Amino acid sequence: MKRIGIVVKPHKEALDKADELEAWLKAKGIQVLNRQNIPVPMTSRHCLVENFPKAPEDLSCIVVLGGDGTFLSAIRWVQDTGIPVLGVNLGGFGFLTETPAEQLFPVMEKVIKEDFSIEERILLAARVVRDGKDVACQTVLNDVVVNKEALARIAHIHTYIDDDYLTTFKADGLIVATPTGSTAYSLSAGGPIVYPSLETIILTPICAFTLINRPLIVPDTITIKIRLEERESDIFLTFDGQVGLHVNHRDTIIIRKAPHTIHIIRIPGQSYYDVLKTKLKWSGR
C-alpha cells in the first residue's frame, strides 16, 4: 500500500474524519489522494454520454467516507481501473458502506497489511437509443429505473429479453437492478434480496397494476430492452439515482452486464449476513 485515495462526503463529520485518516496514513509513510465527493447534477435536457474523470490507476485502494450516495459517486470515479474500494458508513442506511465509522482504523490496519479479500460485483451498462443515435450511456452499480412522474398515468413498459418479448409491465415504473442494488430501491418495491456477488439481474415492477406482474430474476448473460407506448408521457429514466433524463416512445432502453466489475474490500470476520441483520434490524428469538 503506497498510495490510497479518499473519497469523502462534503459534510463536516466526514471531512474531519478524512483529515484524521489522511494524517494517520501519512504517519505510516503512505501517500494520500483526498477527493471531495461532488454529486453529479440531475438533467433531463441533454445527452447523458458518460464522461466522468477516472481515478489514477496507481492507487492501491480507495476509502469512501460517507453514505451510499458517496459510494456510488466513487464507483463512477473508479470505472474500469480495478482499484479495490472500502466503504465506511458516515451517512444513513449504508448497505454499500458496510464498515462502521468506529471501526475505521482497526480495519485500515488490516487493509495496509493487505489482510483482506476481494469480492467482485457486477455493473450494468445502459444505453438509450433515439432515432438510431445514443442519447444516454451510463454504467451503474445499483439500478436503472423507469419511473413515471407524480401525476402521470400508469406506465405501459414493453420489456424484451434478448429480443424476445417478455411482458408489458403495467406499473408506476420498472427497476432493473444488480444483486448489489437488490437492497436499494428494488427492496423498497418488494423485490428479493440477492447475495451481492451472484451474477444475476433483477426486474422489479413498481406498484404493479396487476398481481401477475411480479419481480423476476434472470441470468446476467442476457440483454434487456425496454420500450414505452406512444401515449406515454412524463416518464423519467434514472441511473443509480444520480443522473437521469426524460424518455418517450421514440427511445429504446438497452441494458446488459458491463464488461468490467467493481472490487469491494472484505475484511476477515465481516459477514454480509451480519450486515443484513444489522441494517434490517433482524433479531433472534
C-alpha positions, 0 to 999 in steps of 0.5 A: 500500500503506497498510495490510497485515495479518499473519497469523502462526503462534503459534510463536516463529520466526514471531512474531519474524519478524512483529515484524521485518516489522511494524517494517520496514513501519512504517519505510516509513510503512505501517500494520500489522494483526498477527493471531495465527493461532488454529486453529479447534477440531475438533467433531463435536457441533454445527452447523458454520454458518460464522461466522468474523470477516472481515478489514477490507476496507481492507487492501491485502494480507495476509502469512501467516507460517507453514505451510499450516495458517496459510494456510488459517486466513487464507483463512477470515479473508479470505472474500469481501473480495478482499484479495490474500494472500502466503504465506511458508513458516515451517512444513513442506511449504508448497505454499500458502506458496510464498515462502521465509522468506529471501526475505521482504523482497526480495519485500515490496519488490516487493509495496509497489511493487505489482510483482506479479500476481494469480492467482485460485483457486477455493473450494468451498462445502459444505453438509450437509443433515439432515432438510431443515435445514443442519447444516454450511456451510463454504467451503474452499480445499483439500478436503472429505473423507469419511473413515471412522474407524480401525476402521470398515468400508469406506465405501459413498459414493453420489456424484451429479453434478448429480443424476445418479448417478455411482458408489458409491465403495467406499473408506476415504473420498472427497476432493473437492478444488480444483486448489489442494488437488490437492497436499494430501491428494488427492496423498497418495491418488494423485490428479493434480496440477492447475495451481492456477488451472484451474477444475476439481474433483477426486474422489479415492477413498481406498484404493479397494476396487476398481481401477475406482474411480479419481480423476476430474476434472470441470468446476467448473460442476457440483454434487456430492452425496454420500450414505452407506448406512444401515449406515454408521457412524463416518464423519467429514466434514472441511473443509480439515482444520480443522473437521469433524463426524460424518455418517450416512445421514440427511445429504446432502453438497452441494458446488459452486464458491463464488461468490467466489475467493481472490487469491494474490500472484505475484511476477515470476520465481516459477514454480509449476513451480519450486515443484513441483520444489522441494517434490517434490524433482524433479531433472534428469538 
